[in-house]
């Protein structure tokens, strides 16, 4: 499996399947996600973060726009789009309207596992309705 395939499998089996426990198959034990400058460290903390996110967008669907990797397979970049129903995303009222936003992620891959993920979301682009 290439590093790009690993990332795309992660998107499908964790986010689109709404299965935070699947994280264990994809990430190293000391995994770090840097989301908008804030670090979340370790598998369990990451799974809790995913659960909280899914509670805010419970019907979340992640659409991969494109994924590519460097020649060594140690870095992967991915652009994606989220669709779903707002139940408090960005700490807004649970209004039940549909939302869409785009984001990018850069991944560090180590020994066939995801080691670090840097995510920047286009929160200013969140479209409600």
FIKOLZA-1660 file (N, C-alpha, C; in steps of 0.1 Angstrom, whole numbers, plus 5000, padded with zeros to 4 digits):
% residues 129
   i   px   py   pz ch aa at
   1 5009 4988 5000  A  X  N
   1 5000 5000 5000  A  X CA
   1 5009 5012 5000  A  X  C
   2 5006 5022 4991  A  X  N
   2 5014 5034 4991  A  X CA
   2 5009 5043 5002  A  X  C
   3 5017 5053 5005  A  X  N
   3 5013 5063 5016  A  X CA
   3 5001 5070 5012  A  X  C
   4 4999 5073 5000  A  X  N
   4 4986 5080 4995  A  X CA
   4 4974 5070 4998  A  X  C
   5 4976 5058 4994  A  X  N
   5 4965 5048 4997  A  X CA
   5 4962 5046 5012  A  X  C
   6 4973 5047 5020  A  X  N
   6 4971 5046 5034  A  X CA
   6 4962 5058 5039  A  X  C
   7 4965 5070 5035  A  X  N
   7 4957 5082 5039  A  X CA
   7 4943 5080 5034  A  X  C
   8 4941 5076 5021  A  X  N
   8 4927 5075 5016  A  X CA
   8 4920 5064 5023  A  X  C
   9 4926 5053 5027  A  X  N
   9 4920 5043 5035  A  X CA
   9 4916 5048 5049  A  X  C
  10 4925 5056 5055  A  X  N
  10 4921 5063 5068  A  X CA
  10 4909 5071 5066  A  X  C
  11 4908 5080 5056  A  X  N
  11 4896 5088 5054  A  X CA
  11 4884 5080 5054  A  X  C
  12 4884 5069 5046  A  X  N
  12 4872 5061 5044  A  X CA
  12 4869 5053 5057  A  X  C
  13 4879 5046 5063  A  X  N
  13 4876 5037 5074  A  X CA
  13 4874 5043 5087  A  X  C
  14 4879 5055 5089  A  X  N
  14 4878 5063 5101  A  X CA
  14 4866 5073 5100  A  X  C
  15 4868 5082 5091  A  X  N
  15 4859 5094 5090  A  X CA
  15 4846 5090 5083  A  X  C
  16 4846 5084 5071  A  X  N
  16 4834 5081 5065  A  X CA
  16 4826 5069 5071  A  X  C
  17 4833 5060 5077  A  X  N
  17 4827 5049 5085  A  X CA
  17 4823 5053 5099  A  X  C
  18 4827 5066 5103  A  X  N
  18 4823 5071 5116  A  X CA
  18 4828 5061 5127  A  X  C
  19 4841 5056 5125  A  X  N
  19 4846 5046 5134  A  X CA
  19 4860 5050 5140  A  X  C
  20 4859 5058 5151  A  X  N
  20 4872 5063 5157  A  X CA
  20 4881 5052 5161  A  X  C
  21 4875 5040 5165  A  X  N
  21 4884 5029 5169  A  X CA
  21 4893 5024 5158  A  X  C
  22 4889 5026 5146  A  X  N
  22 4898 5022 5134  A  X CA
  22 4911 5029 5134  A  X  C
  23 4912 5040 5141  A  X  N
  23 4924 5048 5142  A  X CA
  23 4936 5039 5145  A  X  C
  24 4934 5029 5154  A  X  N
  24 4945 5020 5159  A  X CA
  24 4952 5013 5147  A  X  C
  25 4944 5011 5136  A  X  N
  25 4950 5004 5125  A  X CA
  25 4959 5013 5116  A  X  C
  26 4958 5026 5118  A  X  N
  26 4964 5035 5109  A  X CA
  26 4976 5044 5115  A  X  C
  27 4975 5047 5128  A  X  N
  27 4984 5056 5133  A  X CA
  27 4994 5050 5144  A  X  C
  28 5005 5056 5145  A  X  N
  28 5015 5052 5155  A  X CA
  28 5009 5056 5169  A  X  C
  29 5014 5049 5180  A  X  N
  29 5009 5052 5193  A  X CA
  29 5011 5066 5198  A  X  C
  30 5022 5073 5194  A  X  N
  30 5024 5086 5198  A  X CA
  30 5020 5096 5187  A  X  C
  31 5010 5093 5179  A  X  N
  31 5005 5101 5168  A  X CA
  31 5002 5115 5174  A  X  C
  32 5004 5125 5165  A  X  N
  32 5001 5139 5168  A  X CA
  32 4993 5145 5156  A  X  C
  33 4982 5151 5159  A  X  N
  33 4975 5159 5149  A  X CA
  33 4976 5174 5154  A  X  C
  34 4980 5182 5145  A  X  N
  34 4981 5197 5147  A  X CA
  34 4969 5203 5139  A  X  C
  35 4959 5207 5146  A  X  N
  35 4947 5212 5140  A  X CA
  35 4946 5227 5143  A  X  C
  36 4948 5235 5133  A  X  N
  36 4947 5250 5134  A  X CA
  36 4957 5254 5145  A  X  C
  37 4969 5248 5146  A  X  N
  37 4979 5252 5155  A  X CA
  37 4978 5246 5169  A  X  C
  38 4969 5237 5171  A  X  N
  38 4967 5231 5184  A  X CA
  38 4970 5216 5183  A  X  C
  39 4979 5211 5191  A  X  N
  39 4983 5197 5191  A  X CA
  39 4974 5188 5199  A  X  C
  40 4971 5177 5194  A  X  N
  40 4964 5166 5201  A  X CA
  40 4973 5154 5200  A  X  C
  41 4978 5149 5211  A  X  N
  41 4988 5138 5211  A  X CA
  41 4983 5125 5216  A  X  C
  42 4986 5114 5209  A  X  N
  42 4983 5101 5213  A  X CA
  42 4970 5096 5207  A  X  C
  43 4969 5083 5205  A  X  N
  43 4957 5077 5199  A  X CA
  43 4944 5080 5206  A  X  C
  44 4944 5078 5219  A  X  N
  44 4932 5079 5227  A  X CA
  44 4927 5094 5226  A  X  C
  45 4936 5103 5227  A  X  N
  45 4931 5117 5226  A  X CA
  45 4926 5120 5212  A  X  C
  46 4932 5114 5202  A  X  N
  46 4928 5116 5188  A  X CA
  46 4914 5110 5186  A  X  C
  47 4912 5098 5192  A  X  N
  47 4899 5092 5190  A  X CA
  47 4888 5100 5197  A  X  C
  48 4891 5106 5209  A  X  N
  48 4881 5115 5216  A  X CA
  48 4878 5127 5208  A  X  C
  49 4888 5133 5201  A  X  N
  49 4887 5145 5193  A  X CA
  49 4877 5141 5181  A  X  C
  50 4879 5129 5175  A  X  N
  50 4871 5125 5164  A  X CA
  50 4857 5123 5169  A  X  C
  51 4855 5117 5180  A  X  N
  51 4841 5115 5185  A  X CA
  51 4834 5129 5187  A  X  C
  52 4841 5138 5193  A  X  N
  52 4836 5152 5195  A  X CA
  52 4832 5158 5182  A  X  C
  53 4841 5157 5172  A  X  N
  53 4838 5163 5159  A  X CA
  53 4825 5156 5153  A  X  C
  54 4825 5143 5153  A  X  N
  54 4813 5136 5148  A  X CA
  54 4800 5139 5155  A  X  C
  55 4801 5143 5168  A  X  N
  55 4789 5147 5175  A  X CA
  55 4784 5161 5169  A  X  C
  56 4793 5169 5165  A  X  N
  56 4790 5182 5159  A  X CA
  56 4785 5181 5145  A  X  C
  57 4789 5171 5137  A  X  N
  57 4785 5168 5124  A  X CA
  57 4782 5153 5122  A  X  C
  58 4771 5149 5128  A  X  N
  58 4769 5134 5129  A  X CA
  58 4767 5126 5116  A  X  C
  59 4763 5133 5106  A  X  N
  59 4762 5126 5093  A  X CA
  59 4773 5130 5083  A  X  C
  60 4785 5133 5089  A  X  N
  60 4796 5138 5082  A  X CA
  60 4799 5128 5070  A  X  C
  61 4803 5134 5059  A  X  N
  61 4808 5127 5047  A  X CA
  61 4820 5135 5042  A  X  C
  62 4831 5128 5041  A  X  N
  62 4844 5134 5037  A  X CA
  62 4846 5130 5022  A  X  C
  63 4847 5140 5014  A  X  N
  63 4850 5138 5000  A  X CA
  63 4864 5141 4997  A  X  C
  64 4872 5132 4992  A  X  N
  64 4886 5135 4989  A  X CA
  64 4887 5142 4975  A  X  C
  65 4893 5153 4975  A  X  N
  65 4895 5160 4962  A  X CA
  65 4907 5155 4955  A  X  C
  66 4919 5155 4962  A  X  N
  66 4931 5149 4957  A  X CA
  66 4941 5146 4968  A  X  C
  67 4949 5136 4965  A  X  N
  67 4959 5131 4974  A  X CA
  67 4972 5129 4966  A  X  C
  68 4983 5133 4972  A  X  N
  68 4996 5130 4965  A  X CA
  68 5007 5129 4975  A  X  C
  69 5018 5123 4972  A  X  N
  69 5029 5121 4981  A  X CA
  69 5042 5124 4975  A  X  C
  70 5052 5126 4984  A  X  N
  70 5066 5129 4979  A  X CA
  70 5072 5116 4974  A  X  C
  71 5084 5116 4968  A  X  N
  71 5090 5105 4962  A  X CA
  71 5093 5094 4972  A  X  C
  72 5097 5098 4984  A  X  N
  72 5101 5088 4994  A  X CA
  72 5088 5082 5001  A  X  C
  73 5077 5088 4999  A  X  N
  73 5065 5083 5006  A  X CA
  73 5064 5087 5021  A  X  C
  74 5072 5096 5025  A  X  N
  74 5072 5100 5039  A  X CA
  74 5063 5112 5042  A  X  C
  75 5058 5119 5031  A  X  N
  75 5049 5130 5033  A  X CA
  75 5037 5128 5023  A  X  C
  76 5025 5131 5027  A  X  N
  76 5014 5130 5019  A  X CA
  76 5006 5143 5021  A  X  C
  77 5001 5148 5010  A  X  N
  77 4992 5160 5011  A  X CA
  77 4978 5156 5005  A  X  C
  78 4968 5161 5012  A  X  N
  78 4954 5157 5008  A  X CA
  78 4945 5169 5009  A  X  C
  79 4937 5172 4998  A  X  N
  79 4927 5182 4999  A  X CA
  79 4914 5175 5000  A  X  C
  80 4904 5180 5008  A  X  N
  80 4892 5173 5010  A  X CA
  80 4881 5183 5013  A  X  C
  81 4869 5178 5012  A  X  N
  81 4857 5186 5015  A  X CA
  81 4848 5178 5025  A  X  C
  82 4842 5185 5034  A  X  N
  82 4833 5179 5044  A  X CA
  82 4819 5184 5041  A  X  C
  83 4809 5174 5041  A  X  N
  83 4795 5177 5040  A  X CA
  83 4788 5171 5052  A  X  C
  84 4778 5178 5057  A  X  N
  84 4770 5172 5068  A  X CA
  84 4760 5182 5074  A  X  C
  85 4754 5178 5085  A  X  N
  85 4744 5186 5092  A  X CA
  85 4750 5192 5104  A  X  C
  86 4748 5205 5106  A  X  N
  86 4754 5212 5117  A  X CA
  86 4746 5209 5130  A  X  C
  87 4754 5204 5140  A  X  N
  87 4748 5201 5153  A  X CA
  87 4758 5208 5163  A  X  C
  88 4763 5220 5160  A  X  N
  88 4772 5227 5169  A  X CA
  88 4786 5229 5164  A  X  C
  89 4789 5226 5151  A  X  N
  89 4802 5228 5146  A  X CA
  89 4806 5242 5148  A  X  C
  90 4819 5244 5152  A  X  N
  90 4824 5257 5156  A  X CA
  90 4817 5264 5167  A  X  C
  91 4811 5255 5175  A  X  N
  91 4804 5259 5187  A  X CA
  91 4792 5268 5184  A  X  C
  92 4786 5266 5173  A  X  N
  92 4774 5274 5169  A  X CA
  92 4762 5266 5174  A  X  C
  93 4751 5272 5173  A  X  N
  93 4738 5266 5177  A  X CA
  93 4736 5253 5169  A  X  C
  94 4730 5243 5175  A  X  N
  94 4727 5231 5168  A  X CA
  94 4715 5233 5159  A  X  C
  95 4717 5240 5148  A  X  N
  95 4706 5245 5140  A  X CA
  95 4700 5234 5130  A  X  C
  96 4708 5224 5127  A  X  N
  96 4703 5214 5118  A  X CA
  96 4704 5217 5104  A  X  C
  97 4711 5228 5100  A  X  N
  97 4713 5231 5086  A  X CA
  97 4725 5223 5081  A  X  C
  98 4725 5222 5067  A  X  N
  98 4736 5215 5061  A  X CA
  98 4748 5225 5061  A  X  C
  99 4760 5219 5062  A  X  N
  99 4773 5227 5061  A  X CA
  99 4782 5220 5052  A  X  C
 100 4791 5228 5046  A  X  N
 100 4802 5223 5037  A  X CA
 100 4814 5231 5040  A  X  C
 101 4826 5225 5040  A  X  N
 101 4838 5232 5041  A  X CA
 101 4849 5224 5035  A  X  C
 102 4860 5231 5031  A  X  N
 102 4872 5224 5026  A  X CA
 102 4883 5225 5036  A  X  C
 103 4893 5216 5033  A  X  N
 103 4905 5216 5042  A  X CA
 103 4916 5209 5035  A  X  C
 104 4928 5211 5040  A  X  N
 104 4940 5204 5035  A  X CA
 104 4947 5197 5047  A  X  C
 105 4953 5186 5044  A  X  N
 105 4961 5179 5055  A  X CA
 105 4974 5175 5049  A  X  C
 106 4985 5177 5057  A  X  N
 106 4998 5171 5053  A  X CA
 106 5001 5161 5064  A  X  C
 107 5005 5149 5059  A  X  N
 107 5008 5138 5068  A  X CA
 107 5023 5134 5068  A  X  C
 108 5028 5130 5079  A  X  N
 108 5041 5124 5080  A  X CA
 108 5038 5109 5081  A  X  C
 109 5044 5101 5073  A  X  N
 109 5043 5086 5073  A  X CA
 109 5056 5080 5078  A  X  C
 110 5055 5071 5088  A  X  N
 110 5067 5065 5093  A  X CA
 110 5064 5050 5095  A  X  C
 111 5072 5042 5088  A  X  N
 111 5071 5027 5089  A  X CA
 111 5057 5022 5086  A  X  C
 112 5051 5028 5075  A  X  N
 112 5038 5024 5071  A  X CA
 112 5026 5028 5079  A  X  C
 113 5029 5037 5089  A  X  N
 113 5018 5043 5097  A  X CA
 113 5018 5058 5097  A  X  C
 114 5007 5064 5100  A  X  N
 114 5005 5078 5100  A  X CA
 114 5011 5083 5114  A  X  C
 115 5021 5092 5113  A  X  N
 115 5028 5097 5125  A  X CA
 115 5024 5111 5130  A  X  C
 116 5021 5120 5120  A  X  N
 116 5017 5134 5123  A  X CA
 116 5008 5139 5112  A  X  C
 117 4998 5146 5116  A  X  N
 117 4989 5152 5106  A  X CA
 117 4987 5167 5109  A  X  C
 118 4990 5175 5100  A  X  N
 118 4988 5190 5101  A  X CA
 118 4976 5193 5093  A  X  C
 119 4965 5199 5099  A  X  N
 119 4953 5202 5092  A  X CA
 119 4950 5217 5093  A  X  C
 120 4946 5222 5082  A  X  N
 120 4941 5236 5081  A  X CA
 120 4927 5236 5074  A  X  C
 121 4917 5240 5082  A  X  N
 121 4903 5240 5076  A  X CA
 121 4900 5254 5072  A  X  C
 122 4891 5255 5062  A  X  N
 122 4887 5268 5057  A  X CA
 122 4874 5272 5064  A  X  C
 123 4875 5274 5077  A  X  N
 123 4864 5277 5086  A  X CA
 123 4856 5289 5081  A  X  C
 124 4863 5298 5075  A  X  N
 124 4856 5310 5070  A  X CA
 124 4847 5307 5058  A  X  C
 125 4850 5296 5052  A  X  N
 125 4842 5292 5041  A  X CA
 125 4830 5283 5044  A  X  C
 126 4828 5280 5057  A  X  N
 126 4817 5271 5061  A  X CA
 126 4804 5277 5055  A  X  C
 127 4797 5269 5047  A  X  N
 127 4785 5273 5041  A  X CA
 127 4774 5266 5048  A  X  C
 128 4765 5274 5054  A  X  N
 128 4753 5269 5061  A  X CA
 128 4741 5271 5052  A  X  C
 129 4733 5260 5050  A  X  N
 129 4721 5260 5042  A  X CA
 129 4722 5253 5029  A  X  C
% end
